[in-house]
Amino acid sequence: MAARTKLKAPTAVPIQSWTYDFLAAYDVLASKSLTVREAERNISGGVIKINQEIESYMGRLFERDEETYDIPICFVGDQSKNDSNPIRTHIRALAHGPQEARRRAARALAVKLALATPGTTKEGLLVVMVGQHSGTTRVVLWRFGAGASLSLVTKKEGEAELKVNLRTFTKGTQYFKAALFEGSSARTAFWEGQVRDTQSHAREVDHARYWVNDFLEAQSSITDARGTKLLETAIKATNKELKDPAHQANLTQAARLAATQKGMRTSLSRFADNLLPEVREAFLRHAGSERVREAIFTVDRTTALRRFGARRVLINGRISLQAPNDAFGREVVMGQPDGAGETTITIRGRITREEVRSNDA
Amino acid sequence: MTPARDSELGKAYSARREALERVRDAVLADLRDIVEEDPLVERVTGRVKSIEQFLKKAGKLRADGQPKYLYPLEEIQDQVGLRIIVKFDGERDRVRDEVLTIFRPVEDRFHQPEEADRFGYEATHLVCLVPPDIREKTVSPIDFFELQVCTLFQHAWAEANHDVGYKSKGKLSWEEQRMIALTAANAWGADRVFEELRHKEGSATTK
């Protein structure tokens, strides 16, 4: 056994409330596009005995707070696999299985991570930890990158040992990907979790592809259409509240941009980052809780156009009527064409501005 | 189930009914928003499971005599159940796909009797996660709700069977069970006939 370094975490966090009963770590080499057998050869490590030093170090990371795990995800049942999800099955085995089942599940996750890791990504360290507290079980997975303060000193299955390197503590704790799952032993538990990726710029990173979609086989907890709908609802509520035309214009411009950017991944929080401070503040008041605000989605163009888009009607080739889609049927009511092909259009509302312009356009 | 557990569960379930009604209404509003202009959707309905039905289900036993649900409040997934009724069988999958643009499913299957020579309950059966915004808005005590997509005939059969056949399960004679199966076969046949006629006349909607 390697000599232990007496270590004290930089920030003291009370972790006594959790009982840790499983820890495993694997060095994982990128194995995307390789076979499972080849990927198995690209991982090394195993179950780790939890000593005081490791408990102190990992326990601090194990603790959940909104700053650490900020993006809600969920597994999606796969019809072809009897509505189960293979990663969820491993997570449940880790949470409530016997020791051997836990070991197998941790190893299977390491292989899965290897298979999901593209060749451009350097070797990483997967750490799996399980803790219990008041009838709740928490499973946390981390992938630490090169230069992390944790390393495997003995990699052989059954004798694996983790070492904490105090000198790189700060750097190591700053850069990792993590996923946290928590639940009871009910068979319906562990469908949802939270992830964090500190290895890329948090606001820009596309969590979905590598860590969430490819490794965890999970998705953001809201669908694209739902996210777009929530965005629209928050925009409308904010718009009603704003009095300053410049603020309203800022919001409208951001909404139009969101609606037209194809395939843009966003969240209500990310959308808010592009707004003026006063507008942002108002928008976030209407954007729901942290959990809702941080859910990632791609702006759904069909939904966005239906909700943010405008409809333009040209009458007799010279009168143009343009209104937001949702105004049709409300403020703007179009009747059925009569025998001569003429339609009665009724506009009902308060005139908020009127101006005379040249007729060049 | 012991009377003590029954009473405790009943109280816990009663305490959450109001919140369950809020969840039902919120999901119902979302579903109506999706299908309200769809001429091939007959209607959308929703219900919160009654206390009696909940306790009955919670008390179910497995073949080995052990309780089927160790945590009924968490594990019974149809505390809130909704149903979308479509006019034609060929529309079920399309409507299901539209619903899944806004809800995440953990179960998604077509329920039908396994044996080819049997007739009974048929419907697209989804178990979906309560989305985070609805969970927050309604202070939802549940993580899942159940959603069925079925035809008018499947719906009619399920409703009648629920009142007559399902509740009398175990008390019906072989012949009575055959008669109920016959009505299910008739519903299946009616869906087939209308679907075929619709296609024949080229009126199937691709919407």
Interface residues (C-beta under 8 A of the other chain):
Chain A: P72 C74 F75 V76 G77 Q79 D83 S184 S185 A186 R187 T188 A189 W191 E192 Q219 S221 I222 T223 D224 A225 R226 K229 L230 G288 S289 R291 V292 A295 D300 T303
Chain B: L70 Y71 E74 E75 Q77 L100 T101 I102 F103 R104 P105 V106 E107 D108 R109 V127 L129 P131 P132 D133 E136 D143 F144
